[in-house]
Each structure stands twice: as structure tokens, then as C-alpha cells.
Amino acid sequence: MSSLNNAKEADTASAVLNTQTGRLHRKMHARHLEMIAIGGSIGTGLLKKSGGAVFTAGPVGALLCFALVGVQVFGVITGLGEMATYLPVDGAFSQFPARFVSPALGFASGWNYWITWALCTPAELSAIAIFMAYWTTAVQPWIWSAVYLVPLVLVNFIGVSGFAEVEYTLSLVKVVTVSLFLVVGTLVWLGVGTGRAKWFENWSPAIVGDDAISRFANVSSGGFVTAFYSYAGTELIGVTAGEVSNPRKAVPRAVTGTFYRIVIFYIGAIFLVGVLLPPDSSILNPNNAISQSPFVYVYSVIGINFAADVMNAVIIVAALSASNSALYACSRTLMRLSDEGNAPKVFSYVDKRGVPLVALSLTVLFCVASVLGGYLVGSGQMFNFISSTSGLGILIAWNIISYTHLRFRWGYLAQGRKLEDLPYVAPFFPYADILSLLLGTLIFVFILFGTFYQRTVFDLSWYMNTSWIYSGVPLIIILFIAYGLRAGIVSGKGVFSGFKMIPYEEMDFVSDRYIETEAERAENDALKQKPKTWAEWKSKLLYKLF
């Protein structure tokens, strides 16, 4: 037994050495991770596509969708935070499922996450082209996509430090602007500047539909996909953990701070859009040529045209920020897939700056393809197609992580390990994970029902808005089945042996486990101490909030 323990300790030391001095560089700090987790998810899903959710589902229907998905976000990021703090690896969405569930699920999950984020950058670029039309229509939309792609590529080729600083700045701009919108929107709702409070006059109807079933269908098909696409990015802590200094401090802080701020931003913003604009407004119609961000329109309605211009510019910044995060997530996920033998080895190459060069280059090619797609079918249709596929991809990724965390905790305890040894313990286990899985499964069924309910015309708009049916979800199922069957055949243990789950006693909790330096341990211990003076209480409160 002692020799086994010694071997494990040697493996641990090796893993820590590789974590600290490996190909990727730990140059991202706590402030970067927290702001990226918050601001990285604020993109066109909230700032543009949310208007379509209100249009289709109604103001209360959209609010309900965002609230329910927000509950699932809590279960996902707390579970992911527990795993990422203990094992701060890159490519969490492929490595954790492969390590604690099965290699087949890890393979399918990793590729699902890569595809989802590979499509997010093209979606944001297509949206930027739409936003630029607010000022001028003299330039072809696809040209704007191409122009804005260039700085994104340059930032990601600089390295993680350049990415982190740029993303921190862009995210800060978004957070400040959305916060300002919440304040201004609330004042306008109460009648400031218009002379009359709107109250709930625009909640007519509160949920769009002629009867109960049609209202349910509209909420299912119109709100949930948008909500998932909008919340995408809150789980980036699982991707960035491998490049964060002192992850035992940075990851828990990002997890605890992200949830309540995201809920305030998203629930608050959706509520205000619903009370300030009627659901039948042409501005909110996602299939209307004049569709624009409701955040811009609100300012123009009350006569603050200069603010509307500023808001439109900020939304373009938001789209750039989300694209920046997507390029980062894609390159690290593909690199991890390659390291695991689930993608060609060439994608494992990392240069001396810590940039997965080949993996990043392939992702850029996807962006170029989006520019061509925008030229062929139009930026609006391209945005709807990509965001639909990405939205369901996020739902699948979150469900996989919640199930993985269940098995992570059960396996951890089954091996006789102590809960208090975990740097961060996810609250409400296992109920938060079970609720997350239940919500994700039910919402998927709701979306499927709403997509086909009383549908008699299957035109181009329908195919663009429901692309997940024939492109996203089937592909993930095929990847999972193909990998499992191949693994079973190669192993010689039976065709279906490739789907076997990893037993709890064989789970690896040693490799890649992070051990703090003396300085990090002292810093983390200081954070755990109970404040004694008013100054210490104030410092603790500010740390928790900001």
C-alpha cells in the first residue's frame, strides 16, 4: 500500500510540475477569469437575439425561459467549479467526461463543445454586420464581418496574456454599459423623461399565443434556445482554469461571483425589454429586415439618439468580446482533443508563447467560412442558423457536465477521500445537479414540441431557425455511437464494451491535481480567515462583490 501511495505522490508531483511549466502558460489572474466568465457571456444572445425571444414567446414567456435556464446555470457552474478547482486542466469539457464517465462521452462532449464555440464566432461576426447597418447600408454586410475578424485573430495569436487583457477590457465595457441600461431602462419604465410610467401595459399579451397549447409551444421554441445561446460563456471557467495562476483562489471566486451577477444582468435586462417594448414590435421580429437590438431602440424611442449610437457601438464591442472568447475556447478544446488522441496530432502543437497555433488556425478558417456564408445567404439568416445550432450545443454540454459532476463526487467519496480536502465544494449536492439535468431534459423536450407544433410550412426561415434538428444534435449522437462502437471493436471485449462507464474505484483523482505554492497557500489561508475589524469586513465584502 505504501508503494502505491508513493507512486501516487510521484504522479502528483509530476502533474503539478507539468501544470506549472507546461506548454500553456498560467498568466491569467483572478480578475481576468471573473470578468471573462461574466462579460464573456454578454454578447448578441442578450443584446440582439433576446428581442426575438420576447417577440415569439412574449415578455413573461421570455422572462420565464431566462429564469429557468439561469437556475440550470447555477448547477452547471458550481459543479464545474468544484472539478476545475481540484483539477485545473484545459479542455474540461472533453477531459472530465472522459475521466469520470466514459471515453466515448468525453469524445462526443469535446467535439460538441468545439463545434458550439466554433460556430459562436461566425454568429457574432454575422451579427456585427447587422449592427453596422444601423449606421450605413452602403457596405456589403459580409465585408464588415471580414474587417472585424482581423483584430480578433491578431489578439488570439499574441498569447494568453494578450487575450486576457483585451477580454478583460471588453468585458468591463459590456458590464458597465448593461448596468447603465438597467438604470436608465428602469427610470424610463417609471416615467422619467416620458412623463408617464409604462408599468405593465406592454405585457399584452404576456405570453404570445391563441390558446394554452400554442402559448406553450411559442415559449418552448422561441425562448429557450435563445436563453441557452445567451448564457453560453458562463461555463468558460472550465476552459480557462488551465491557464489561471492560483486556480484555488481564482476559480471559486469566479463561480460565486458569476451566478448572481449574470442573473441580475440577464433577468433584469429581459424584464426591462419586455415592459418597454410591445411583443409585436417590428424591432423585435427576428425575421424582419429592420430588426435591431432592443437595447438600441429603447434609447432612440425616448429621444436619446446619441446614446443609441453609443449603445450600438457597445453592442459591436460585445460581439467582438464574445468572438474573442469563442476563438480562445475553440483552440484550447481542440488542442485537448488532440492530446487525448481524439483529433489529429498536429492540433497539439503549441508555440513558445503558449498559443495552440494549428488549433487556432483551423478555428479561424471556420470564421472565414462564415464570411462566405454571409455573402451567400445574408448575415441575418446566417446568424439565425448558427445561433440555433450553438444554443442546443450549450444545452447538451451543460447536461453532460452536470452528470459528470455527479459521478465525480460519488467516485471521489467512494475512494475514501475527504470532502473537506476539496478546495471548493459545490452547494446543494446532489440536488443542484439533478435539477440541472431535469431542467435540461425537459427543456429539450419542450423545444422539440414547440418546433413542430402545428407547423405546416417549412420554409428557409424555419430551417435557419431550427438548424439544431438536422446539424447539431444528430452529429453529437453519431459521434458518441461511432466512438463507442469503434472502441469496443478495437478492444476485442465486445462491440458494446466501448460504452462502459469507468468504475468509481478506477477514477483518476491524482493526475493534474494542483498543489499550491507556499505563497499561494498563505494567500488562500488569509482569505478563509474571519474578518475581525471593520476594515477587514469591508475588504472581504468588496472582494466578494468585485
N, C-alpha and C positions, 0 to 999 in steps of 0.2 A: 504493500500500500504506500509506503514511504517513497519508493522509487517512482510510483505513478504520480504522487504529489510533486516530486522533484521534477518530473518530466513536464507536468503541467505548469510549474513555476517557470521552467526554462522556456516553454512555449509562450508564456505570458510576457516574459522579458523580451523575447524576440518580437512578439506582436507589438509591444509598446515602442520598441526601437524602430520598427518599420513604420509605425503610425507617425512618429515624430520626425523621422528623417527620410521618409519615402518619397515617391515621385510627386505626390501632391503636397503643397506647402500649407502649413497651418498659419495663415496670415490674416484670417478673418476674425474679428473681435466680436464681443457680445453685442455691442451697439449695431454692428453690421447685421448680425444674424437676426436680431429682434426687428429691426426696421425692414429687412428684406422679407421676413415672414409676414409682417403687417402690410407694408406697402407693395410688396411684390404681387400680392393677390388683388390689389386695386387696379383693375385695368378696364378694358372695354366691356367686360361682362357686366360690371356695375354701372359704368359711366355711359354706356350706349345700349347694350342688349337688354338691360333691366327695363327700359321703356317698352320693349316688345312683350315682356312678361306681364306688365300692367295692362297693355292693350289686349292681350289674349285671355289672361286669367282674371283681370280686374284688380283693383287696388288691394282688396282684402285677400284675394286669392294669391297674388304675388307675395304679399306680406307673409302669408301662411307658409308658402313654399320656402322662402328665405329663412323663416324661423325654424322650420323642421330640419332643413339642411344644416343650419347653424348648430342645432343640437348634435347632429352627427359629427360635425367638425370637432366638437368638444371630445367625443370619444376617440376620434382618429388621432388628433394631435397629442392628447395626453398619453395614449398607448404608444404612439410612435416616439414621443419624447422619452418615455421610460426606456425603450430599447436603444434609442440613439445616444442617450446619456451614458448608458452602461457600455455600449459597443458603438462608438462614434465612427462609423465607416462611411465611405462614399458609396452611392448606389444602393441605398437602403431598400428600395422597392423591388430589387431583384435578390439581394443578399439575404434579407431577413426571411422572406417566404421560403427560399431555398434551404435555409439553415434550420428553420423551426417548423416547417410544414412538409414540403417535398420539393425536390429539384424541378419537377415539372411545373409546379405552381410558380416557383421562382423565375423560371424561364419565361412563362407567359406573362407574369406580372411585370418583369423588367422590360419586355418588349412593349407591353401595353403602355407603361409609363413613358417610355421613349417616344412612341408614336403620338401619344397625347400631347406631350410638350413639343415635339417636332412640328405638330400642327398648330400649336398656340402662336408661335412666331408668325407664320403666314397669316393667321387670323388677325393678329394685331396690325400687321402691315396693311392688310386689306382695309381694316377699319381706319387707319391713318389716312388712306386715300379718300375715304368718305368724309372724314373731318376736314380735310383740306378744301373740299368742295364748298364748305361754308364760306370761304373767302373768294375762291375763284373756280370756275369750271373750264377755264381756258386750257388747262393742262390735263392730259390723259391720266386717269387715276393710277394706272399701273406704273407710271413714271414716278409718282410720289412714293410708291412702295419701294421702288428701286433706290431712290435717293436716300430714304431713311434707313435702308438696310446697311449702307456703307458704314456709318459710325458704330452701329451695333456690332458688326463683325470686328472692327478695329479694337473696340473695348474688350471683347472676349479673347482676342488674341494677345492682349497685353499680359494677362495673368490674373490670378485670383485677387490680388491686392487692388489692381485697377478696376476689376469688376465690382468689388465690394464697395469701393469709394464712390464710384459712379452710381451704383444701385442705391446706396445709402442716400445720396443727394436727391436722386429722382424720387425715391420713396418718400423722403421728407417733404418734398414739394407736394406730392399727392395727398399725404396725410393732412398737411396744413390746409390745403385747398378744400378737401372734403369736409374737414372740420368747420371751415368758414361757411361752406354751403349749408351745413346743418344749422348754423346760427342764423344766417340770412334767410334760409328757407323757413325756419320756424317763425321768424319775425314777420315774413310775408304772409304766412299762414294765419297769423294772429291779426293781420290787417295793417301792419306798418308799411307805409308807402302806397297802399291801395285804398285806405280809408274804410275797409270793410273786411272783417275776418271771414275766411273761406270755410272754416270748420270742416264739416264732412259733406259739403254739397257735391263734391266730385265723386263721392262713393255711391254713385248712381249709374249703373248697378255696382254693388260692392264686389260681386263675382259675376263675370260675364257668362251668359247662357240663358236659354229659354226655359229650361227645366232643370231639375236636380241632377239628372244624369249628364246633360250637356255641360252644366257648370263644373261637375266633377271632371269631365273629360278635358275641358279647357284649362283647368288648374293643372291637371296631370301632364298635358302635352305642352302647355305654354309657359309654366312657371318653373318646374323642377329642373329641366335641362339647363335653363338659364342660370338658376341658382347654383348648380354644380359647376358650371363653367365660370361663374363669377367668383366662387370661393376657391377655385383652383389656385394653388400657390401657398395656401396656409400650411401645407404639408412640406414645404421646402426645407424645413429643419432636418428632415431625414436625408436630404441630398447634400446639404452644406456642412453637416456635422463632421465630415471627414477633413474639412479644411478650416476648422474653428480652433483657435487657441483656447485652452482651458474649457473644453466642452462641458465639464461638470458644473461650471458656472453659467456658461452661455446658453446651453440648450434648455435647462429648466426655466430660466428667466424668459426666454423666447416663448416657451409653451404657455406659461401662466399669463404673460402679458398679451399674447396674441389673441386669445379667445375672446376676452371681454371687449377689447378694442375693435376687433373685427365685427362682433355682434352690434356694437354701438354704431359703427360706420355703416354696416350693411342694412340692419333693421331700421336704423334712423333714416338713412337715405331713401330706402324703398317706401317707407311710410310717407315721407315728405313728397316724393314724386307722385304718390297716389292721391294725396289730398290737394296738391297744387294743380294737377292736370287731369282732365276727364279721361276715362279709359278709351273713349272713341276718338281721341285726338289724332289727327293725321301725323303729327310729330312722333307719336309713339308707334305707329304702324311699321313693323319691320320690313314689310314688302313695299312700302311707299318710297318713291324716289326722293322725296324731301325729308325722309326720316333722318333725325339728328339726335344728338344727346339731349335728353330732357333736362340735364343739368345746365346746358347752354340756353335752352329755350326758356327756362324759368326766369333767367336774368333779362332776356330780351322782352318777355311779356310785361315785366314791371318797369321797363324803360331804362334799364341799366345796360345799354348796349356795349359800353366799354368793358364792363365786367363779363359780358357774354363772350367777347373776343378773347379776353384773358382766360376764361374758363375753357374755351375751345382749345387754346394753346396748351393749357394744363392737361387736358384730356389726351392730346397728342403726346405729351411727356409721359402720361400714364401708360399709353400704349407702347411707347419706347421702353419704358421700365419693365413692363410685363414681357416684352420681347427679349429684353436683356436677360431676365431670369429664365426664360424658356431656353435660350441658347445655352446658358450655363447648365441647367438641369439635364438637357439632352446630352451634352458632351460627356458629363460625368456618368450618366446612366449607361450610355453606350460603351464607355471605357470599362465600367464594371462588368457589363455583359461579356465583353471580350476577355477580361481577366478570368472570368468563370468558365470560359470555353464555349459560351453561348452566342458569340459573334466572331467574325474573322479576327485573327490575332493582330492584324495591322491597326485595329482601333485601340489597342492597348498602349500605343506609343504616346509618351508624354515628354515634352521638351524640357530643357533646363529651367524654364520659368514656371514649370508645373502646369502647363497647358496641354490637355489631351488633343493634340493637333489634328490628327486624322479624324477622330470622332467629331470634333467641332466642324471640320471641313464638310463632312457629309451632311451635317445639320444645316449648314449654310446652303448647300445645294437644294435642300427642301425649300428653303426660303426663296431661292431663285425660281423654283418651280411655281411657287405661289404668285410671284410677279407675273409669270407667263399665264397662269390660270386667271388672274385678274384681268389680263388683256383679252383673254378669250371669252370669258363668261360675265365679266363685270365684277368689280370689287365687292359690291353688296351681296351678290349671290355666293361669291367665294367665301365671304365672311360667315354667312349662314351655314354653308356646307361644313366648313372646318370647325366652327364653334359647336355644332351639333355633335360631331364625332368626338371632339375633345371633352364635352360635358359628360357624356356617358363613360368615356375612358376614365375620368376622375372618379365617378361613382364606383366603377369596378376596382380601381386602385385603392380607394378608401375601404371598401368591404374586405379586400384581401388583407390590408394592414390590420384591421380590427380583429379578424380571425387569427392572423399571425400573432398578435399580441396575447390573445387568449392562450395559445399554445406556448408562447414564450414564458409567460408567468407560471403556467402549470408545470412546464418542464423544469423551470428554474427551481420551484419548490420541490418537485419530485426528486431532484438530485440532492436534496438536503441542504440547499443553500438558504441563507437567511434573508428575509425581506429587508431588514434594516441595512444590509450591505449594498442595496441598490441606491445609487446616488439620487435618483428621482423615482418616486413611487406614484404611479397613475392612480388618481382617486376613483372611488366607486367601482372598483373591480369586483366581479366581472360584469356588473350591470351596465356600465357605460359601453363596453364592447358589444354586449348582447343587444342593447338598444340601438347602437350604431348599425349592427348587422341587420336587425329587424327593420329599421327605417330604410336602409339602403335597398333591401329586398322588396319591401312594399312599394317604395317609390318607383323602382324599376317596373313593377307590375302596373302601377298607375300610369306611368309614361307610355307603356306599351298599349294599354287600353285607350288612352287619350289619343294616341297617334292614329288608330284605325277606326275609332268610333264614328259611325255614320259618314265615313269617307267614301265618296263616290267618284271624285275627280283626283287623279294622281298626276298633277302637272309638274313642271320643272321646280316651282317653288316648294312643293311638297317634298320632292326628292332632295332638294338642297337643305331643307329644314329638318329632315329626318335621316340624314346620311348615316347615322349610327346603326340603322337597321341592316344595311347591306355592306357597310365597310368596317365599322369599329368593333362591335360586339362579336359578329361571326369570326372575325380574324383572330381574336383572342381565344375563342373556344377552339379553333382549329390549331393554333399554336400549342395550347395545353395538351390536346389529344395527340397531336403528332409527336411532341417531345416524349410523352409518357409511353406511347407505343414503341417508339424507336429505342428508348432506354430499356424497356422490357425485353425487346428482341435481342439487343446487344448484350444484355446481362446474362441471357440464357436461363433466366429464372421464371420465364413465363411472359406472355405478351402483356399482361396487365400488371406485372410487378413494378413497372415504371411509375405507377400511380400511388405506390405505397408511401404512407406518411412516415416521417422519421420518428422512431420511438423516443419518449421523453428522456430515457437514460442515455441515449446516444447523441442528444443535442450538444452542440459545441458552445459553451459559455466562456471559453478561455481565449481563443484566438481573437485578436483585435480589441481585447478589453483594455481600456485606457487607465493608466495609473498616473496620478498627478505627480508633478514635481513638488519639491518641498515648498517653493514659493506659492504654487497653486493651492497646495493643501492648506497653507496658512491663510491665504485669501478666502478660500471656501469656508474654513472653520470660523473666520471672523464674521462671515455673512450669516452663519447659523446662530450666532450669539444673540441673546435677547437684549434689546436696547435698554440702557439704564438712564440716560439723560434725555432732555427734550431735543437737543441737537442730534443725538443718535436716532431718536424716534423719527425726526424729520428726515434725516438722511435715509433711513430704512424705507420710509413711505415714498420718498422721491425715487428710490431705487426700484421699488415695486411698480410704481406708476410709469416711470420714464426710463 
